[in-house]
Amino acid sequence: MRRRKPSPMLTELPSWPYLPTLARLSLALAIGLFIGIERERRRKEAGLRTFAFASALGAVGGLLGESYALLALGLVGILVVFLNIETIRTDEGAEITTSAALFVTAFIGVLAGQGHTFTPTALGLATAALLAWKEPLAGFSRALSESELRSAILLAILACVAYPILPGGAIDPWGLIEPRPAWITVLLVAGLGFTNYVLLKLYGARGIELTGFLGGLVNSTVTVAELMQRSRTYGILAGAIYRAVIFATAAMLVRNAVILGLLAPAVLLDAAAPLALMLTGAAFAVGIGHKHTRDKIPAGSPASVPQSDDSTLLSALQSPFSLTAALKFGAIFLALEIAGTLGQRSLGQLGFYAVSLIGGAVSSASAVASAANLAAAGTLPPQTAAIGAVIASAMSALVNLPLVVPLAQDRALTRRIAWALGAIVLLGAAGAAFHSL
């Protein structure tokens, strides 16, 4: 019996991509629901379901084509108009933030419908974060001084305008100065320092130990000096000051490790063991100090005042995102990079280590960034750069001792801090020596 051939029309019908379509719609719905949760919690007119519908509508428009995507966005615009009319009519005011979030959610849906995954997901997470962190962001923006805001804007202009016109290679016949990599490093470290400065500004008033750690992320030397000055002025108990100084030193080590990881991950791998030993020593020193000195500050004593007021520390710590601080860091970084290159060329590894030692006393962040950049450019082996970074970090810890001795009123406190910092430095030296074998 002869089989019947299928109809030509049936063979020409395209197969619908069910699974990709379902994945795109599911992603759009998930992001819409995720953003809508925050609006629902705040009891807004547009909540969980409204945001899910807006995202799904955008996804359908993205699936059907450009004209349908524009139509979907237009329909969401009409929805936004009716939403604001309703809230104004009930004397609740215009829903500006919710309206903007709805438009962004609709665009997220369009992107998901067109097949994008990373962009709509990242945009959805950022939108939800901006909605949820309203109070911290508003509080931080109001706490910004005029000088900090102007400096940040000016530095952003320099980053976006000045960087593209910088020459791409070395500008000197010896190949020592490369403006673009140097400027990128300055911006990266300044941005990292500004993030730490923001954390200190937001959460630094939670206790003197936390203040020491967050201040150490910005500048450990200034933080230790300010902590000792506050101890002398307000009579803060020795145990709290001791732990805060060690926390500031540990924060400096963490910051330098992050700089290495961002600029030269291979150098961080070589420096991981010494830095980990130094951090272990800091943790042990804090644990021992906490065990033997359980300070209790009496209520109403002067010592309880500065622990909840970090304005003096913030005034002592200049924002790393200011133009003056960034240019100062850039000058130190460039000088150390040139000196490190010349030292490596003329005296070998010992010359570079000597420059790292001096650089650690001036600015360990600059010295560590310089070592990372030289290794990334192939001027230094990663192991040599790692040892230089450890030397700079250890020197930065030792520099705190001359600040502690004249400002501390308690000899026992000075002795304990000296022993703790000495042990941290010795652990770093032992780790570097063992790793170089």
C-alpha positions in Angstrom: 0.0 0.0 0.0 1.4 3.4 -1.0 2.0 6.0 1.6 0.5 9.4 1.1 3.0 12.2 0.8 2.5 15.0 3.4 0.9 18.1 2.1 3.4 20.8 0.9 1.7 23.4 3.1 2.4 21.2 6.2 6.1 20.8 5.3 6.5 24.6 4.8 5.1 25.6 8.3 8.0 26.8 10.5 8.4 25.2 13.9 7.8 27.7 16.7 10.7 28.0 19.2 8.7 27.1 22.2 11.6 26.7 24.7 13.4 30.0 23.9 10.2 31.9 23.9 9.2 30.4 27.2 12.6 31.3 28.7 12.4 34.9 27.5 8.9 35.4 29.0 9.9 33.7 32.2 12.9 35.9 32.6 10.8 39.0 32.0 8.2 37.9 34.5 10.8 37.0 37.1 12.5 40.4 36.9 9.1 42.2 37.0 8.0 40.3 40.1 11.4 41.0 41.7 11.2 44.7 41.2 7.5 44.8 42.1 8.1 43.2 45.5 9.7 46.3 46.8 6.9 48.5 45.6 4.3 46.1 47.1 6.1 46.3 50.5 5.8 50.1 50.4 2.1 49.8 49.6 2.3 51.7 46.3 -0.5 51.7 43.8 1.7 49.9 41.3 2.9 46.8 43.0 3.8 43.2 42.4 1.3 42.4 39.6 1.6 45.7 37.8 5.3 45.5 37.4 5.0 41.8 36.3 2.4 42.9 33.7 4.6 45.8 32.5 7.6 43.5 32.1 5.6 40.8 30.3 4.0 43.4 28.0 7.5 44.6 27.0 8.7 41.0 26.5 5.8 40.3 24.1 6.6 43.5 22.2 10.2 42.4 22.0 9.2 39.0 20.7 6.9 40.4 18.0 9.2 43.0 16.6 10.3 46.7 16.8 6.9 48.3 16.1 5.2 46.1 18.7 7.9 46.9 21.2 7.3 50.6 20.7 3.6 50.0 21.1 4.2 48.2 24.4 6.2 51.0 25.7 3.5 53.5 24.7 0.9 51.4 26.5 3.0 51.4 29.6 3.3 55.2 29.2 -0.5 55.5 29.2 -0.6 53.3 32.3 1.8 55.6 34.0 -0.4 58.6 33.2 -3.5 57.0 34.7 -1.5 55.9 37.8 -0.4 59.5 38.5 -3.9 60.9 37.9 -5.2 58.4 40.4 -2.6 59.2 43.1 -2.9 63.0 42.6 -6.7 62.7 42.8 -6.4 60.9 46.2 -4.0 63.6 47.4 -1.0 61.2 47.5 1.1 63.2 45.1 2.7 62.1 41.8 4.5 58.7 41.8 7.6 59.9 40.0 9.9 57.1 41.3 7.4 54.4 40.6 6.7 55.8 37.2 10.4 55.8 36.3 10.7 52.2 37.6 7.8 51.1 35.5 9.4 52.5 32.3 12.7 50.8 33.1 10.8 47.5 33.8 9.1 47.8 30.4 12.4 48.3 28.7 13.8 45.3 30.7 10.9 43.2 29.3 11.7 44.3 25.7 15.3 43.3 26.1 14.3 40.0 27.6 11.9 39.4 24.7 14.7 40.2 22.2 16.8 37.4 23.7 19.1 39.4 26.0 19.8 37.9 29.4 22.7 39.7 31.2 21.6 43.3 30.5 18.0 42.9 31.7 19.1 40.9 34.7 21.7 43.5 35.7 19.3 46.4 35.1 16.6 44.7 37.1 18.9 44.1 40.1 20.1 47.7 39.9 16.5 49.0 39.7 15.5 47.0 42.7 18.5 48.1 44.7 17.9 51.8 43.9 14.3 51.4 45.1 15.2 49.5 48.3 18.1 51.7 49.3 16.2 54.9 49.2 16.9 56.0 52.8 20.7 55.2 52.8 21.3 56.8 49.4 19.3 59.9 50.4 21.1 60.2 53.7 24.5 59.8 52.1 23.7 62.4 49.4 22.6 64.9 52.0 25.7 64.2 54.1 28.0 65.0 51.1 29.8 68.3 51.5 30.0 70.8 48.6 33.7 70.3 48.2 33.3 66.5 48.0 30.6 66.7 45.4 32.5 69.2 43.3 35.7 67.1 43.5 33.9 64.0 42.5 32.3 65.7 39.5 35.6 67.2 38.4 37.4 63.9 38.7 34.6 62.2 36.6 35.1 64.8 33.9 38.8 64.1 33.9 38.2 60.4 33.7 35.8 60.7 30.8 37.4 63.6 28.9 41.1 63.6 29.8 41.7 59.8 29.5 40.8 59.4 25.8 43.2 62.1 24.7 46.2 60.7 26.7 48.9 59.0 24.5 48.7 55.2 24.5 52.4 54.4 24.9 55.4 55.7 26.7 56.1 59.4 26.4 59.7 59.3 27.3 62.6 57.7 25.5 63.4 55.3 28.4 59.9 53.8 28.5 59.3 54.8 32.1 56.1 56.9 31.9 52.9 55.5 30.3 50.1 58.0 31.1 47.1 55.8 30.3 47.9 52.8 32.5 49.0 55.2 35.3 45.8 57.2 35.1 43.6 54.0 35.0 45.4 52.9 38.2 44.8 56.2 39.9 41.1 56.2 39.1 40.7 52.5 40.2 42.4 53.0 43.5 40.7 56.4 44.1 37.3 54.7 43.4 38.1 51.9 45.8 39.1 54.4 48.4 36.0 56.4 47.9 33.9 53.3 48.3 35.6 52.7 51.7 35.1 56.4 52.6 31.3 56.0 51.9 31.2 52.9 54.1 32.9 54.8 56.9 30.5 57.7 56.5 27.5 55.5 56.5 28.5 52.9 59.2 31.5 54.4 61.0 29.4 55.5 64.0 28.8 51.9 65.2 31.8 51.6 67.4 35.5 52.5 67.7 36.7 49.1 66.4 34.5 49.3 63.3 35.6 52.9 62.8 39.2 51.7 63.0 38.6 49.1 60.3 36.7 51.3 57.9 39.1 54.2 58.4 42.0 51.8 57.7 40.5 50.9 54.4 40.9 54.6 53.4 44.2 55.5 55.2 45.5 53.4 58.1 48.2 56.0 59.1 45.7 58.9 59.4 43.2 56.6 61.2 45.8 55.4 63.8 46.9 59.0 64.4 43.3 60.1 64.9 42.5 57.2 67.2 45.5 57.9 69.4 44.6 61.6 69.5 41.0 60.7 70.5 42.3 58.4 73.2 44.4 61.2 74.6 41.7 63.8 74.4 38.7 61.7 75.6 40.3 59.0 77.6 39.0 56.1 75.6 39.9 52.8 77.3 43.1 51.1 76.2 41.5 47.9 75.1 39.2 49.6 72.6 42.1 51.7 71.2 44.3 48.6 70.9 41.7 46.6 69.0 40.9 49.6 66.7 44.6 50.1 65.8 44.9 46.4 64.9 41.7 46.5 62.9 43.0 49.5 61.0 46.2 47.6 60.2 44.2 44.6 59.0 42.0 46.8 56.9 45.2 48.2 55.2 46.2 44.6 54.3 42.8 43.8 52.9 42.8 46.9 50.8 46.3 46.1 49.4 45.2 42.6 48.6 42.2 43.9 46.7 44.4 46.3 44.7 46.7 43.4 43.7 43.7 41.3 42.7 42.3 44.1 40.5 45.5 45.1 38.8 47.6 41.8 38.7 45.9 38.6 39.9 49.1 36.6 39.4 50.9 38.8 41.9 48.1 38.3 44.4 48.5 34.6 44.1 52.2 34.9 45.0 51.5 37.3 47.8 48.5 35.4 49.2 50.4 33.3 51.8 52.3 36.2 53.4 49.3 38.5 53.4 47.1 35.7 54.9 49.7 35.1 57.6 49.7 38.8 58.5 45.9 38.9 58.6 45.9 35.7 60.8 48.3 37.5 63.1 46.1 40.5 63.3 43.0 38.3 64.1 45.0 36.5 66.8 46.1 39.8 68.3 42.6 41.1 68.4 41.3 37.9 69.9 44.0 37.9 72.6 43.4 41.6 73.3 39.6 41.1 73.6 40.1 38.1 76.0 42.4 40.0 78.4 40.8 43.4 78.3 37.0 43.5 78.4 36.5 47.2 78.6 33.3 48.5 80.0 32.7 52.3 79.5 30.6 53.7 82.3 27.4 55.4 81.1 27.8 59.2 80.8 31.6 59.1 80.8 33.4 61.2 78.3 34.7 58.0 76.7 31.3 57.1 75.4 31.0 60.3 73.4 33.5 59.8 70.6 32.5 56.3 69.9 29.2 57.5 68.4 30.7 60.6 66.8 33.1 60.0 63.9 33.1 63.6 62.5 36.6 64.2 63.7 37.9 61.1 61.9 36.1 62.1 58.7 37.5 65.6 58.8 41.0 64.1 59.3 40.5 61.6 56.4 40.4 63.5 53.1 38.1 61.9 50.6 40.2 59.8 48.2 37.8 60.8 45.4 38.7 64.4 45.6 40.9 65.9 42.9 43.7 66.9 45.3 43.9 63.5 46.8 43.8 61.7 43.4 46.5 63.9 42.0 48.6 63.4 45.1 48.2 59.7 44.9 49.0 59.8 41.1 52.2 61.7 41.7 53.4 59.3 44.4 52.4 56.3 42.3 54.2 57.6 39.2 57.3 58.5 41.3 57.4 55.0 42.9 56.8 53.3 39.5 59.7 55.2 37.9 62.0 54.6 40.9 61.0 50.9 41.0 61.8 50.5 37.3 65.1 52.2 37.7 66.0 50.3 40.8 65.1 47.0 39.1 67.3 48.0 36.1 70.3 49.2 38.0 70.3 47.1 41.2 68.0 44.2 40.4 65.6 42.9 42.9 67.3 44.6 45.9 66.8 48.0 44.3 63.1 47.4 43.8 62.7 46.1 47.3 64.4 49.3 48.6 61.9 51.4 46.7 59.0 49.3 48.1 60.3 49.8 51.6 60.4 53.6 51.1 57.1 53.6 49.3 55.4 51.7 52.1 56.4 54.4 54.5 54.8 57.1 52.3 51.8 55.3 50.8 51.4 51.5 50.8 48.5 51.7 48.3 50.7 53.6 45.8 53.6 51.1 46.4 51.4 48.1 46.0 49.7 49.5 42.9 53.1 50.3 41.4 54.4 46.8 42.0 51.2 45.3 40.4 51.5 47.6 37.4 55.2 46.7 36.8 54.4 43.0 37.0 51.4 43.4 34.6 53.6 45.2 32.1 56.2 42.5 32.3 58.9 44.6 33.9 58.9 42.6 37.1 58.4 38.8 37.7 55.1 38.3 39.7 57.0 36.8 42.6 59.3 39.8 42.9 56.3 42.2 42.7 54.5 40.1 45.4 57.5 40.4 47.8 57.6 44.1 47.1 53.9 44.5 47.9 54.4 42.5 51.2 57.4 44.8 52.1 55.3 47.9 51.5 52.4 46.6 53.6 54.7 45.6 56.4 56.4 49.0 56.4 53.0 50.7 56.5 52.2 48.7 59.6 55.5 49.7 61.2 55.1 53.4 60.4 52.1 53.4 62.9 54.5 52.8 65.8 56.0 56.3 65.8 52.4 57.6 65.9 51.4 55.5 68.9 54.4 56.2 71.1 54.1 60.0 71.5 50.3 60.1 71.6 49.6 57.1 73.9 49.3 58.0 77.6 49.5 54.3 78.6 52.9 52.6 78.3 51.3 49.2 78.6 49.1 50.1 75.6 52.2 51.2 73.6 53.9 48.0 74.5 51.0 45.8 73.5 50.5 47.6 70.1 54.2 47.3 69.4 54.2 43.6 70.1 51.2 43.0 68.0 52.4 45.1 65.0 55.9 43.5 65.3 54.3 40.0 65.2 52.2 40.9 62.1 55.4 42.1 60.3 57.4 39.1 61.3 54.7 36.7 60.0 54.6 38.6 56.7 58.4 38.3 56.5 58.4 34.6 57.3 55.7 34.0 54.7 57.6 35.9 52.0 60.8 34.1 52.8 59.2 30.7 52.8 57.4 31.5 49.5 60.6 32.6 47.8 62.4 29.4 48.6 
